[in-house]
Amino acid sequence: HIKGEVFFANGDKDTVNPPDEVERFNAVLSTAGVRHRSEMYSDAQHGFSASDLLPLYDQTADERHWAGLLDLFGRAL
């Protein structure tokens, strides 16, 4: 029942949402016709965008994540 476009960013080292689960989730979204964009960031772990969660924080992945979010917001809001 999702009507808007969604954006997901994940790390390829994430053990909470591992890449194979992300691929399955993307397939479900595609099958359901949900507009979405999903990005996988190299060497990033779960929590990569939380600057207070060292050593999980990854500044490069966080910046890419924000760029993707702001792109979506710029197009959708």
DOMISE-976290 format. One record per residue: x negated, y negated, z negated of N, C-alpha, C in turn; residue in one letter. Coordinates in steps of 0.1 Angstrom, whole numbers, always signed. Each point is the difference from the previous one (the first is absolute). Last residue first. Layout:
BEGIN
X / Y / Z / X / Y / Z / X / Y / Z / a
...
This chain:
BEGIN
-91 / -163 / +26 / +6 / -9 / -10 / +2 / -14 / +6 / l
-22 / +38 / +23 / +14 / +4 / -4 / +7 / -10 / -9 / a
-46 / -4 / +20 / +10 / +4 / +11 / +14 / +2 / -5 / r
-35 / -12 / -30 / +0 / -11 / +10 / +10 / +4 / +11 / g
-9 / +32 / -34 / +8 / -11 / -5 / +1 / -11 / +10 / f
-28 / +36 / +12 / +14 / +4 / -1 / +9 / -11 / -5 / l
-46 / -9 / +0 / +5 / +2 / +13 / +15 / +4 / +1 / d
-22 / -1 / -42 / +3 / -13 / +5 / +4 / -1 / +15 / l
-13 / +42 / -19 / +12 / -5 / -7 / +4 / -14 / +6 / l
-41 / +18 / +15 / +11 / +8 / +5 / +14 / -5 / -6 / g
-40 / -18 / -17 / +2 / -5 / +14 / +12 / +7 / +6 / a
-14 / +14 / -43 / +7 / -13 / +0 / +2 / -5 / +14 / w
-24 / +40 / -3 / +13 / +2 / -5 / +8 / -13 / +0 / h
-46 / -1 / +9 / +8 / +5 / +12 / +14 / +2 / -4 / r
-28 / -13 / -35 / +2 / -11 / +10 / +7 / +5 / +12 / e
-11 / +32 / -32 / +10 / -9 / -5 / +2 / -12 / +9 / d
-34 / +31 / +10 / +14 / +6 / +2 / +10 / -10 / -5 / a
-43 / -13 / -8 / +2 / +0 / +15 / +14 / +6 / +2 / t
-15 / -1 / -45 / +3 / -13 / +5 / +3 / +0 / +15 / q
+7 / +37 / -38 / -8 / -1 / +12 / +4 / -13 / +7 / d
+6 / +29 / -51 / +2 / -12 / +8 / -10 / +0 / +12 / y
-2 / +33 / -36 / +9 / +3 / +11 / +2 / -12 / +10 / l
-26 / +6 / -44 / -7 / -1 / +13 / +9 / +3 / +12 / p
+20 / -29 / -31 / -14 / +4 / +4 / -2 / +14 / -5 / l
+42 / -31 / +2 / -2 / +14 / -2 / -14 / +5 / +6 / l
+21 / -45 / +1 / -4 / +3 / -14 / -2 / +15 / -2 / d
+14 / -19 / +42 / -13 / -5 / -3 / -5 / +3 / -14 / s
+33 / +24 / +36 / +1 / -5 / -14 / -13 / -4 / -5 / a
+10 / +22 / +42 / +3 / -14 / +1 / +1 / -7 / -14 / s
-9 / +48 / +9 / -11 / -8 / +6 / +3 / -15 / +0 / f
+24 / +43 / -16 / -3 / -12 / -9 / -10 / -9 / +6 / g
-4 / +48 / +16 / +13 / -5 / -5 / -3 / -11 / -10 / h
-38 / +5 / +35 / +7 / +9 / -9 / +13 / -6 / -4 / q
-37 / -4 / +44 / +8 / -7 / -10 / +7 / +11 / -8 / a
-29 / +5 / +40 / -7 / +0 / -13 / +8 / -7 / -11 / d
+19 / -10 / +47 / -11 / +9 / -2 / -7 / -3 / -14 / s
+53 / -8 / +16 / -13 / -7 / -2 / -11 / +10 / -5 / y
+50 / -2 / +28 / -8 / +9 / -8 / -14 / -7 / -1 / m
+55 / -16 / +12 / -15 / -1 / +3 / -7 / +9 / -10 / e
+52 / -9 / +24 / -8 / +6 / -11 / -14 / +0 / +4 / s
+52 / -22 / +12 / -14 / +1 / +4 / -7 / +5 / -12 / r
+55 / +0 / +20 / -11 / -1 / -10 / -14 / +0 / +6 / h
+58 / +5 / +7 / -11 / -8 / +5 / -10 / -1 / -11 / r
+36 / +41 / +6 / -4 / -12 / -8 / -12 / -7 / +6 / v
+25 / +42 / +14 / +2 / -13 / +7 / -4 / -12 / -8 / g
-2 / +49 / -11 / +12 / -7 / -5 / +2 / -14 / +8 / a
-38 / +27 / +9 / +12 / +8 / +4 / +12 / -7 / -4 / t
-40 / -20 / -13 / +1 / +0 / +15 / +13 / +7 / +4 / s
-13 / +3 / -46 / +5 / -14 / +4 / +2 / -1 / +15 / l
-19 / +40 / -15 / +14 / -1 / -5 / +6 / -14 / +4 / v
-45 / +7 / +9 / +8 / +8 / +9 / +15 / -1 / -4 / a
-32 / -19 / -28 / +1 / -8 / +12 / +9 / +7 / +10 / n
-11 / +23 / -39 / +9 / -11 / -3 / +2 / -8 / +12 / f
-32 / +34 / +3 / +14 / +5 / -1 / +10 / -11 / -2 / r
-45 / -12 / -1 / +4 / +3 / +13 / +14 / +6 / +1 / e
-19 / -9 / -42 / +3 / -12 / +7 / +5 / +3 / +14 / v
-16 / +35 / -26 / +13 / -4 / -4 / +5 / -13 / +7 / e
-44 / +16 / +8 / +10 / +9 / +6 / +14 / -3 / -4 / d
-36 / -26 / -19 / +2 / -3 / +14 / +10 / +10 / +7 / p
+4 / -8 / -54 / -11 / +4 / +10 / +4 / -2 / +14 / p
+15 / -19 / -48 / +6 / +1 / +13 / -10 / +3 / +11 / n
-15 / +3 / -43 / +14 / -1 / -4 / +8 / +1 / +13 / v
-47 / -2 / +1 / +4 / +14 / -4 / +14 / +0 / -4 / t
-33 / -31 / +34 / +11 / +0 / -9 / +4 / +14 / -4 / d
-33 / -19 / +33 / -5 / +8 / -12 / +11 / +0 / -11 / k
+6 / -23 / +42 / -2 / +13 / +3 / -6 / +9 / -11 / d
+35 / -43 / -5 / -15 / +3 / +1 / -2 / +15 / +4 / g
+43 / -36 / +11 / -5 / +11 / -8 / -15 / +1 / +2 / n
+47 / -32 / +10 / -14 / +0 / +1 / -5 / +11 / -10 / a
+49 / -19 / +27 / -7 / +9 / -10 / -15 / -1 / +3 / f
+51 / -26 / +13 / -15 / +1 / +2 / -6 / +8 / -11 / f
+52 / -10 / +27 / -8 / +2 / -12 / -15 / +2 / +4 / v
+51 / -22 / +19 / -13 / +6 / +3 / -7 / +1 / -13 / e
+54 / +0 / -2 / -11 / -8 / +3 / -13 / +8 / +4 / g
+41 / +21 / -13 / +3 / -8 / +11 / -12 / -9 / +5 / k
+13 / +50 / -27 / -9 / -12 / +0 / +2 / -8 / +12 / i
+20 / +43 / -15 / +8 / -12 / +0 / -8 / -13 / +0 / h
